Amino acid sequence: MLSKLQIAERILSLESFHGAPELVNEVWEHQYGNNAVLREFVQQLHLKDVSGKHPVYLPVELFKHHRVSCEPLEELIFKSSGTTGQVRSMHAVANASWYERVSRIHFERCYGPLNDWVILALLPSYQENGDSSLVYMVDHFIQYAKEGSGFVLHDPSRLAALLAELRSLKQKTLLFGVSYALLDVAEQQRISFPELTIMETGGMKGRRAELTRSALHEAIRNGFPDATINSEYGMTELLSQAYALDGKWFTPPPWFRAVTVDISDPLQVLETGRRGLLAFTDLGNLDSCAFIQTKDIGLVDEHGRFQVEGRMDNSDLRGCNLLYV
């Protein structure tokens, strides 16, 4: 059996998930042996021959009521955004530098070196709640980005002035923004900036009615007519992110596999292209649980990309990129 350090390095060196079956089994054995929550959940199902090849996906709700971890100590605790009265999910992160590497490697695979970008972050509600994995990630990116990067207050006129200055320099700029805050800017300002990429992270936080992703992007484009609009999929319970460069299909990192499972039988994995509950194998979750079943409804294509089309009825709203149909 490989050491955890060997497993970690092999995870980050993967070029495709197709080359990962033995590695997935190593992670499964490590987590089944060290994660009491995962082990108890599997044992309660009374299943035989469970392995990384045919894993059991842990329901994401268990992060709300249990410490889902293989390690006794953590360096960080991330919490979901939630709304008033909701129980917030908690993800104990044993190694902060591991999260930084996982998030940075895939971002640069999709967008190139961080130091080519000015990165701005319009994430007021995430900052207000605290303990946000998104805020931590973007703050880490800003440290490697060009001078002028940083968090901006929820002030549309101030942001417009800042973007106008960057536009005059023709500086490639990436704006991470929560949906409602981006819409506030788009309704009050009209900014022509071809070198701007907007990364909407979803989340109305109860401030506005939920929109489909296409409607959201159309509304944002009213204020940013020639910007590129992308989407980020991330959640407290996963250390990896996926990016939709076309605004529709999310591309995960090579150590991440998406499948759909039957809504009425989550142990049944569906064929590619069939709509169901999204479930993920995220080897970035090496120290917690890599096998997660969400409440998000979507589908997966033959290239391993996935779409998010909505959320199961009666599921909690939260601040990741999940928009109702």
C-alpha positions as CSV (number, residue, x, y, z in Angstrom):
1,M,0.0,0.0,0.0
2,L,1.2,3.5,-0.9
3,S,2.0,6.0,1.8
4,K,-0.3,9.0,2.0
5,L,2.5,11.3,0.7
6,Q,2.9,9.0,-2.3
7,I,-0.9,9.0,-2.9
8,A,-1.0,12.8,-2.7
9,E,1.8,13.3,-5.3
10,R,0.2,10.8,-7.7
11,I,-3.1,12.6,-7.4
12,L,-1.6,15.9,-8.5
13,S,0.3,14.3,-11.3
14,L,-2.7,12.7,-12.9
15,E,-3.5,13.7,-16.5
16,S,-6.8,11.9,-16.7
17,F,-9.1,10.2,-14.3
18,H,-9.0,7.1,-16.6
19,G,-5.5,6.5,-15.3
20,A,-6.7,6.6,-11.6
21,P,-8.4,3.2,-10.8
22,E,-5.6,1.8,-8.6
23,L,-5.1,5.2,-7.0
24,V,-8.9,5.5,-6.3
25,N,-8.7,2.1,-4.5
26,E,-5.8,3.3,-2.4
27,V,-7.8,6.4,-1.4
28,W,-10.8,4.2,-0.6
29,E,-8.8,1.9,1.6
30,H,-7.1,4.8,3.4
31,Q,-10.5,6.5,4.1
32,Y,-12.4,3.4,5.0
33,G,-9.7,2.6,7.5
34,N,-9.4,6.1,9.0
35,N,-12.8,7.9,8.5
36,A,-15.2,6.6,11.1
37,V,-18.2,8.4,9.5
38,L,-17.6,6.8,6.1
39,R,-17.0,3.4,7.6
40,E,-20.1,3.4,9.8
41,F,-22.2,4.6,6.8
42,V,-21.0,1.8,4.6
43,Q,-21.4,-0.8,7.4
44,Q,-25.0,0.3,8.0
45,L,-25.8,-0.5,4.3
46,H,-24.6,-4.1,4.8
47,L,-23.0,-4.1,1.4
48,K,-20.4,-6.6,0.1
49,D,-17.4,-6.0,-2.1
50,V,-17.4,-2.2,-1.8
51,S,-14.2,-0.7,-3.2
52,G,-13.0,2.4,-5.0
53,K,-14.1,0.8,-8.2
54,H,-17.6,0.6,-6.9
55,P,-17.7,3.2,-4.0
56,V,-20.5,4.2,-1.8
57,Y,-21.0,8.0,-2.0
58,L,-21.4,9.6,1.4
59,P,-24.5,12.0,1.5
60,V,-23.3,15.5,1.7
61,E,-25.7,16.3,4.5
62,L,-23.5,14.4,6.9
63,F,-21.0,17.2,6.9
64,K,-23.7,19.2,8.8
65,H,-23.8,17.0,11.8
66,H,-20.4,15.0,11.8
67,R,-16.7,15.7,11.6
68,V,-16.0,13.9,8.4
69,S,-12.2,13.4,8.5
70,C,-9.4,10.9,8.5
71,E,-7.2,13.0,10.7
72,P,-7.5,13.9,14.4
73,L,-6.5,17.6,13.9
74,E,-7.1,20.3,11.3
75,E,-5.4,23.5,10.2
76,L,-8.6,25.0,8.8
77,I,-12.3,24.7,9.2
78,F,-14.5,25.7,6.3
79,K,-18.2,26.3,6.7
80,S,-21.0,26.6,4.2
81,S,-22.6,30.0,3.8
82,G,-26.1,28.9,4.7
83,T,-28.9,31.3,5.7
84,T,-30.4,32.4,9.0
85,G,-31.5,29.4,11.0
86,Q,-29.7,26.8,8.8
87,V,-27.1,24.4,10.2
88,R,-23.9,25.1,8.3
89,S,-21.8,22.3,6.9
90,M,-18.3,22.0,8.2
91,H,-15.2,20.7,6.5
92,A,-12.1,20.1,8.6
93,V,-9.1,20.6,6.4
94,A,-6.0,18.9,7.8
95,N,-3.5,20.6,5.5
96,A,-4.0,24.2,4.3
97,S,-1.2,24.0,1.8
98,W,-2.8,20.9,0.2
99,Y,-6.0,22.9,-0.5
100,E,-3.9,25.7,-1.9
101,R,-2.1,23.4,-4.3
102,V,-5.3,21.5,-5.4
103,S,-7.2,24.8,-6.2
104,R,-4.3,26.6,-7.8
105,I,-3.2,23.7,-10.1
106,H,-6.6,23.3,-11.7
107,F,-7.2,27.0,-12.0
108,E,-4.0,27.4,-13.9
109,R,-4.8,24.5,-16.1
110,C,-7.9,26.3,-17.2
111,Y,-6.8,30.0,-17.2
112,G,-3.0,30.0,-17.3
113,P,-0.6,31.5,-14.8
114,L,-2.1,33.5,-11.9
115,N,0.5,36.2,-12.4
116,D,-1.0,37.1,-15.8
117,W,-4.1,38.3,-14.1
118,V,-5.4,41.1,-12.0
119,I,-7.9,39.3,-9.7
120,L,-10.8,41.1,-8.1
121,A,-13.3,39.6,-5.7
122,L,-16.8,40.8,-5.1
123,L,-17.9,38.3,-2.4
124,P,-19.6,40.4,0.3
125,S,-21.9,37.7,1.8
126,Y,-19.1,35.1,1.9
127,Q,-16.9,37.5,3.8
128,E,-19.6,38.4,6.2
129,N,-20.3,34.8,7.2
130,G,-16.6,33.9,7.6
131,D,-14.8,30.6,7.3
132,S,-15.5,30.5,3.5
133,S,-13.4,28.1,1.4
134,L,-14.1,30.4,-1.6
135,V,-12.8,33.5,0.2
136,Y,-9.7,31.5,1.3
137,M,-9.1,30.2,-2.3
138,V,-9.5,33.6,-3.9
139,D,-7.3,35.3,-1.3
140,H,-4.6,32.7,-2.1
141,F,-4.9,33.4,-5.8
142,I,-4.6,37.2,-5.2
143,Q,-1.2,36.6,-3.5
144,Y,0.1,35.3,-6.8
145,A,-1.8,37.6,-9.1
146,K,-0.7,41.0,-10.5
147,E,-0.5,44.2,-8.4
148,G,-3.9,45.8,-8.1
149,S,-5.6,42.5,-7.2
150,G,-7.8,42.4,-4.1
151,F,-11.3,42.2,-2.6
152,V,-13.7,45.0,-3.4
153,L,-16.5,46.3,-1.3
154,H,-20.1,45.9,-2.4
155,D,-20.0,49.4,-4.1
156,P,-21.0,49.3,-7.8
157,S,-19.7,52.8,-8.6
158,R,-16.3,52.1,-6.9
159,L,-16.0,48.8,-8.8
160,A,-16.9,50.5,-12.1
161,A,-14.1,53.1,-11.6
162,L,-11.6,50.4,-10.8
163,L,-12.5,48.4,-13.9
164,A,-12.3,51.5,-16.0
165,E,-8.7,52.0,-14.9
166,L,-7.8,48.5,-15.7
167,R,-9.6,48.7,-19.1
168,S,-7.5,51.8,-20.0
169,L,-4.4,49.6,-19.5
170,K,-6.0,46.7,-21.4
171,Q,-5.1,44.5,-18.4
172,K,-6.4,41.0,-18.4
173,T,-8.7,40.9,-15.3
174,L,-10.8,38.3,-13.6
175,L,-13.7,39.3,-11.4
176,F,-15.0,36.6,-9.0
177,G,-18.5,37.6,-8.0
178,V,-21.5,36.3,-6.1
179,S,-24.6,36.4,-8.3
180,Y,-26.7,39.1,-6.5
181,A,-23.7,41.4,-6.2
182,L,-22.8,41.1,-9.9
183,L,-26.4,41.8,-10.8
184,D,-26.4,44.9,-8.6
185,V,-23.4,46.2,-10.6
186,A,-24.9,45.2,-14.0
187,E,-28.1,47.1,-13.2
188,Q,-26.3,50.3,-12.2
189,Q,-23.4,50.4,-14.6
190,R,-22.6,49.5,-18.2
191,I,-19.0,48.6,-18.6
192,S,-17.3,47.9,-21.9
193,F,-14.1,45.8,-21.1
194,P,-13.1,43.1,-23.6
195,E,-10.2,41.9,-21.4
196,L,-12.5,41.2,-18.5
197,T,-13.6,37.7,-17.4
198,I,-16.4,37.4,-14.9
199,M,-16.5,34.3,-12.8
200,E,-19.9,34.0,-11.3
201,T,-19.9,31.8,-8.2
202,G,-23.7,31.5,-7.9
203,G,-25.6,32.4,-4.7
204,M,-28.5,34.8,-4.3
205,K,-28.3,34.5,-0.5
206,G,-32.0,35.3,-0.3
207,R,-31.4,38.8,-1.7
208,R,-33.0,38.0,-5.1
209,A,-35.1,35.4,-6.8
210,E,-33.1,32.4,-8.1
211,L,-32.5,32.4,-11.9
212,T,-31.5,29.7,-14.3
213,R,-27.8,30.0,-15.3
214,S,-28.6,31.2,-18.8
215,A,-30.9,33.9,-17.5
216,L,-28.3,35.0,-14.9
217,H,-25.6,35.3,-17.5
218,E,-27.9,37.2,-19.8
219,A,-28.6,39.7,-17.0
220,I,-24.9,40.1,-16.2
221,R,-24.2,40.7,-19.8
222,N,-26.5,43.7,-19.8
223,G,-23.9,45.5,-17.7
224,F,-20.8,43.9,-19.2
225,P,-21.6,43.5,-22.9
226,D,-18.2,42.3,-24.2
227,A,-16.8,40.5,-21.1
228,T,-16.4,36.7,-21.0
229,I,-18.7,35.2,-18.5
230,N,-17.7,31.9,-16.8
231,S,-19.0,29.9,-13.9
232,E,-17.3,28.2,-10.9
233,Y,-18.7,25.2,-9.2
234,G,-17.4,24.7,-5.7
235,M,-18.8,23.6,-2.3
236,T,-17.6,23.5,1.3
237,E,-17.5,19.7,1.3
238,L,-15.2,19.5,-1.8
239,L,-11.7,20.8,-2.0
240,S,-11.6,20.8,-5.8
241,Q,-13.4,23.2,-8.1
242,A,-14.8,22.9,-11.6
243,Y,-15.0,25.7,-14.2
244,A,-17.5,26.3,-17.0
245,L,-15.6,28.2,-19.6
246,D,-18.6,28.1,-21.8
247,G,-20.9,29.0,-19.0
248,K,-22.7,25.6,-19.2
249,W,-20.5,22.5,-18.9
250,F,-18.2,22.3,-15.9
251,T,-14.7,20.9,-16.4
252,P,-13.3,19.3,-13.3
253,P,-9.6,18.5,-12.6
254,P,-8.2,15.1,-13.7
255,W,-8.4,13.8,-10.1
256,F,-12.1,14.3,-10.0
257,R,-14.9,12.2,-11.5
258,A,-18.6,13.1,-11.8
259,V,-21.4,10.5,-12.2
260,T,-25.1,10.6,-11.8
261,V,-27.0,8.3,-9.5
262,D,-30.7,7.3,-9.4
263,I,-32.8,9.7,-7.4
264,S,-34.9,6.9,-5.9
265,D,-31.8,4.6,-5.4
266,P,-28.6,6.6,-4.9
267,L,-26.6,3.4,-4.9
268,Q,-27.4,2.9,-8.6
269,V,-24.9,4.7,-10.9
270,L,-26.6,5.8,-14.1
271,E,-25.2,5.6,-17.7
272,T,-23.4,8.7,-19.1
273,G,-25.9,11.3,-20.3
274,R,-28.7,10.2,-18.0
275,R,-30.1,12.9,-15.6
276,G,-29.9,12.2,-11.9
277,L,-28.3,13.2,-8.6
278,L,-24.7,14.3,-9.1
279,A,-22.1,12.3,-7.2
280,F,-18.4,12.9,-7.1
281,T,-15.1,11.2,-6.5
282,D,-12.8,14.1,-5.6
283,L,-9.3,12.8,-4.7
284,G,-8.6,16.3,-3.5
285,N,-10.5,15.3,-0.4
286,L,-7.7,13.0,0.6
287,D,-8.0,13.7,4.3
288,S,-11.8,13.8,4.6
289,C,-14.0,11.9,2.2
290,A,-13.4,11.7,-1.5
291,F,-16.8,10.0,-2.3
292,I,-19.7,12.5,-2.1
293,Q,-23.3,12.4,-3.1
294,T,-24.9,15.8,-3.6
295,K,-28.5,16.9,-3.8
296,D,-27.8,18.6,-7.2
297,I,-29.6,17.4,-10.2
298,G,-27.6,17.2,-13.4
299,L,-25.9,15.1,-16.1
300,V,-22.5,14.1,-17.2
301,D,-21.1,13.9,-20.7
302,E,-18.7,11.4,-22.3
303,H,-15.8,13.8,-21.6
304,G,-16.4,13.8,-17.8
305,R,-17.9,17.3,-17.8
306,F,-21.1,17.9,-15.9
307,Q,-24.1,20.3,-15.9
308,V,-26.0,21.4,-12.8
309,E,-29.7,21.8,-13.6
310,G,-31.2,22.3,-10.2
311,R,-31.6,20.9,-6.7
312,M,-33.9,18.3,-5.2
313,D,-37.0,19.6,-3.6
314,N,-36.7,20.4,0.1
315,S,-33.0,20.6,0.0
316,D,-31.2,23.4,1.7
317,L,-30.2,26.4,-0.4
318,R,-26.5,27.3,0.0
319,G,-24.0,29.5,-1.7
320,C,-22.4,27.2,-4.3
321,N,-23.2,27.6,-8.0
322,L,-26.7,25.9,-8.0
323,L,-29.5,27.6,-9.8
324,Y,-33.1,26.4,-9.9
325,V,-34.7,25.5,-13.2
